[in-house]
Amino acid sequence: MAALLVEPPASSELTRTCPHRTVLMAAESLVAVAGAAGAVQLWEGTYAPPADAIAPLGLTTWRVPAVWLFASVAVPSATAAWLLHRRSASAPTAVLVASGLLATELAVQIPFVGPNPLQAVLGSVSAGLAGLAVHARRAGWTKGAD
C-alpha cells in the first residue's frame, strides 16, 4: 500500500540516474536502422561493391556479409536502444557491446572493400557511444525498469 503512495521520480532525477540516455537511445536507434538498411542493400545487391571483392572468401554474392552486418550491427544496436528505452541497468553494457561490434564490423570490411569515409564516420560514432556509455556507468547509471 505504501508503494502506491510514493511519487514517481522527477524528470530531472531520471536524467541524473540515466545520464546520456536520450542521446544514446537516439544514436543506437539510428545505427540499428542504418545496419538493417545496409544489410538489405547487400542482400539485394543494391549499392553493393562488386562480388569479386569477396571472392577470396569463396563467396559469389553479398548475402552472407548481409547476414553478418545485420547480426553484428543492427541487432546489437537495436537491443541497446531497447534497453536504454527501458532504463535497464544493462543498457550501458549493451551500448559498449554494440559499439565494439560496430568497430569490429568496420575493421573486417576494410580489407575487402577498402577504406571509405563512411567507415571513419561510423568509427567515430562507435567511439563516441562507447565513451558516453563508460561515462554513464561511472556517473552512476541506476537500475530502472529491470
C-alpha positions as CSV (number, residue, x, y, z in Angstrom):
1,M,0.0,0.0,0.0
2,A,2.8,2.4,0.9
3,A,4.4,1.8,-2.6
4,L,1.2,3.2,-4.2
5,L,1.6,6.5,-2.3
6,V,5.2,7.0,-3.4
7,E,5.5,9.7,-6.2
8,P,7.4,8.8,-9.3
9,P,10.8,10.3,-9.6
10,A,11.0,13.8,-11.1
11,S,12.2,14.0,-14.7
12,S,15.5,15.7,-13.6
13,E,16.1,12.8,-11.2
14,L,15.7,10.3,-14.0
15,T,18.1,12.2,-16.1
16,R,20.7,12.1,-13.3
17,T,20.2,8.3,-12.8
18,C,20.4,7.6,-16.5
19,P,23.0,10.0,-17.9
20,H,23.1,10.4,-21.7
21,R,20.1,8.1,-22.1
22,T,18.4,10.2,-24.8
23,V,21.5,10.7,-26.9
24,L,22.5,7.0,-26.6
25,M,19.0,5.8,-27.4
26,A,18.6,8.0,-30.5
27,A,22.1,7.2,-31.8
28,E,21.7,3.4,-31.2
29,S,18.4,3.5,-33.0
30,L,19.9,5.3,-36.0
31,V,22.8,2.8,-36.1
32,A,20.3,-0.1,-35.9
33,V,18.3,1.3,-38.8
34,A,21.5,2.0,-40.8
35,G,22.7,-1.5,-40.2
36,A,19.4,-3.0,-41.2
37,A,19.3,-0.9,-44.4
38,G,22.8,-1.8,-45.3
39,A,22.0,-5.5,-44.8
40,V,19.0,-5.2,-47.1
41,Q,21.1,-3.4,-49.7
42,L,23.8,-6.1,-49.6
43,W,21.2,-8.9,-49.7
44,E,19.5,-7.4,-52.7
45,G,22.8,-6.4,-54.4
46,T,21.8,-2.7,-54.4
47,Y,24.7,-0.3,-53.9
48,A,26.9,-3.3,-53.1
49,P,30.5,-3.5,-54.1
50,P,31.4,-5.9,-56.9
51,A,31.2,-9.5,-55.8
52,D,34.8,-10.1,-56.8
53,A,35.8,-8.2,-53.6
54,I,34.7,-11.2,-51.5
55,A,35.8,-13.9,-54.0
56,P,38.9,-14.7,-51.8
57,L,36.4,-15.9,-49.1
58,G,34.7,-18.2,-51.6
59,L,31.6,-16.1,-51.8
60,T,29.9,-15.1,-55.0
61,T,27.1,-12.9,-53.5
62,W,26.9,-10.4,-50.7
63,R,24.2,-12.4,-48.9
64,V,26.5,-13.9,-46.2
65,P,28.0,-10.5,-45.5
66,A,24.4,-9.1,-45.3
67,V,23.5,-11.5,-42.6
68,W,26.8,-10.7,-40.8
69,L,26.1,-7.0,-40.9
70,F,22.5,-7.5,-39.6
71,A,23.7,-9.8,-36.8
72,S,26.7,-7.7,-35.8
73,V,25.4,-4.2,-36.1
74,A,21.6,-3.9,-36.4
75,V,20.6,-6.5,-33.8
76,P,23.0,-5.3,-31.0
77,S,22.3,-1.6,-31.6
78,A,18.5,-2.3,-31.6
79,T,18.9,-4.3,-28.4
80,A,20.9,-1.5,-26.8
81,A,18.3,1.1,-27.8
82,W,15.5,-1.1,-26.3
83,L,17.4,-1.5,-23.1
84,L,18.1,2.3,-23.0
85,H,14.4,2.9,-23.5
86,R,13.6,0.7,-20.5
87,R,16.3,2.3,-18.4
88,S,17.7,-1.1,-17.8
89,A,20.8,-1.5,-15.6
90,S,22.3,-3.4,-18.5
91,A,21.9,-0.6,-21.0
92,P,25.5,0.9,-20.7
93,T,27.0,-2.5,-21.1
94,A,24.8,-3.2,-24.1
95,V,26.0,0.1,-25.7
96,L,29.6,-1.0,-25.1
97,V,29.0,-4.4,-26.7
98,A,27.2,-2.8,-29.7
99,S,30.0,-0.2,-30.1
100,G,32.6,-2.9,-30.1
101,L,30.8,-5.0,-32.6
102,L,30.3,-2.0,-34.9
103,A,34.1,-1.3,-34.7
104,T,34.8,-4.9,-35.4
105,E,32.5,-4.8,-38.5
106,L,34.3,-1.7,-39.8
107,A,37.7,-3.3,-39.3
108,V,36.6,-6.6,-41.0
109,Q,35.2,-4.8,-44.1
110,I,38.3,-2.6,-44.9
111,P,40.4,-5.4,-46.4
112,F,37.5,-6.3,-48.8
113,V,36.1,-3.0,-49.8
114,G,38.9,-0.7,-49.0
115,P,38.8,2.4,-46.8
116,N,35.8,4.7,-47.1
117,P,34.9,8.0,-45.4
118,L,31.7,6.3,-44.1
119,Q,33.9,3.9,-42.1
120,A,35.6,6.9,-40.4
121,V,32.3,8.5,-39.6
122,L,30.8,5.2,-38.2
123,G,34.1,4.6,-36.3
124,S,33.8,8.0,-34.7
125,V,30.2,7.2,-33.8
126,S,31.3,3.9,-32.3
127,A,34.0,5.5,-30.2
128,G,31.6,8.3,-29.1
129,L,28.9,6.0,-28.0
130,A,31.4,3.8,-26.1
131,G,32.7,6.9,-24.3
132,L,29.3,8.1,-23.3
133,A,28.4,4.6,-22.1
134,V,31.5,4.5,-19.9
135,H,30.7,7.9,-18.6
136,A,27.1,6.9,-17.9
137,R,28.4,3.9,-15.9
138,R,30.8,5.9,-13.9
139,A,28.3,8.7,-13.3
140,G,26.0,6.1,-11.6
141,W,23.6,4.7,-14.1
142,T,21.0,3.1,-11.8
143,K,18.6,0.3,-12.4
144,G,15.4,1.4,-13.9
145,A,12.8,-0.9,-15.5
146,D,14.5,-4.3,-14.8
